[in-house]
Amino acid sequence: MAAKIKGRPAWIRRKFGAHLSIAGGHDRAARAAAALGMGALQVFTKSNNQWNAKPLTDEQVAAFRSATAEAGIADPVAHDSYLINLASPDDTLWRKSIDAMAVELERAEALGVVDLVSHPGAHVGCGEEAGIARVAAALDEVHRRTSGFSCRIALETTAGQGSCLGHRFEHLAGILDRVLDADRLSVCVDTCHVFAAGYRLGTASEYNETIGELDRIVGLNRVRAWHLNDSVKGCGSRVDRHAGLGRGELGLEPFGRIVADPRFAALPMILETPKGTEGGEDLDAINLRILRRLEAAAEADAAGGSRAARAS
């Protein structure tokens, strides 16, 4: 299952985690991650379906930072509000989105978040090029307001539903090329989204072709996080519906390849799979166990390759 890659370095434990609820406080999410043995975590900085939120208190910030440190989560990830649309042709919504994104980045910076994941936005009929230009201008303004921040905005690949940007790697490259301080941007690759957008990951050749295209157009150095989700719908469906690992159209093999790929070894790998329980067990725990099993298989494969190389 694991792809054989020449020059594989010493094995690095992967940072598996999930998006967890902040109900009861951000620190509660970090403690829940620790309880499940996660090495990564994604949270919302505030309610994702509201524009406004009370400012974070010093106590809340300290509690989250302490909890993530105790859990050994060195690079927590956040996701911005789904209300934000930096590509909007409507000036009122566009400016409101800029204001909201600046606040999101301020909250993420305070919490010690490394990457704030954000959907590029929907052009709502004004066209892809105009939408990309709007996103870039909005990000320039957000960066101007948050000078000196270390938290990056991670542009997320999308499934391509409606007029949403981000379903082609060229969209992300277009934004990166236009933003003045592009070093403050990164990319988050969602497996369900890229598959639904038409990029194949199933076979080794398909995986290599898609990752090669991502590298050529965007640059793998830009990729700073993964969302590991199976897809309910097929390749090219442009439908964003996540499934548990191995329970959708992707199957397990693509996840085995991602986990085995040394180029992504140090990156947070976040589950956004359906929540709930099965047989009395938390679904996040089930999906994490699958990832650890894939990791063990990849590690064994790497060890076998090293022994074979020494023997030759």
HELIX and SHEET records of a PDB file:
HELIX    1   1 HIS A   26  ALA A   35  1                                  10    
HELIX    2   2 ASP A   58  ALA A   71  1                                  14    
HELIX    3   3 ASP A   91  LEU A  111  1                                  21    
HELIX    4   4 GLU A  128  ARG A  145  1                                  18    
HELIX    5   5 PHE A  169  ARG A  178  1                                  10    
HELIX    6   6 ALA A  182  ARG A  184  5                                   3    
HELIX    7   7 THR A  191  ALA A  196  1                                   6    
HELIX    8   8 ALA A  204  ILE A  217  1                                  14    
HELIX    9   9 LEU A  220  ARG A  222  5                                   3    
HELIX   10  10 GLU A  253  ALA A  260  1                                   8    
HELIX   11  11 PRO A  262  PHE A  264  5                                   3    
HELIX   12  12 LEU A  283  ALA A  311  1                                  29    
SHEET    1   A 9 LYS A  15  HIS A  19  0                                        
SHEET    2   A 9 ALA A  40  PHE A  44  1                                        
SHEET    3   A 9 VAL A  77  HIS A  79  1                                        
SHEET    4   A 9 ASP A 115  SER A 118  1                                        
SHEET    5   A 9 ARG A 152  GLU A 156  1                                        
SHEET    6   A 9 LEU A 185  ASP A 190  1                                        
SHEET    7   A 9 VAL A 223  LEU A 228  1                                        
SHEET    8   A 9 PRO A 268  LEU A 271  1                                        
SHEET    9   A 9 LYS A  15  HIS A  19  1                                        
SHEET    1   B 2 ASP A 230  SER A 231  0                                        
SHEET    2   B 2 HIS A 242  ALA A 243 -1                                        
SHEET    1   C 2 THR A 277  GLU A 278  0                                        
SHEET    2   C 2 GLU A 281  ASP A 282 -1                                        
END                                                                             
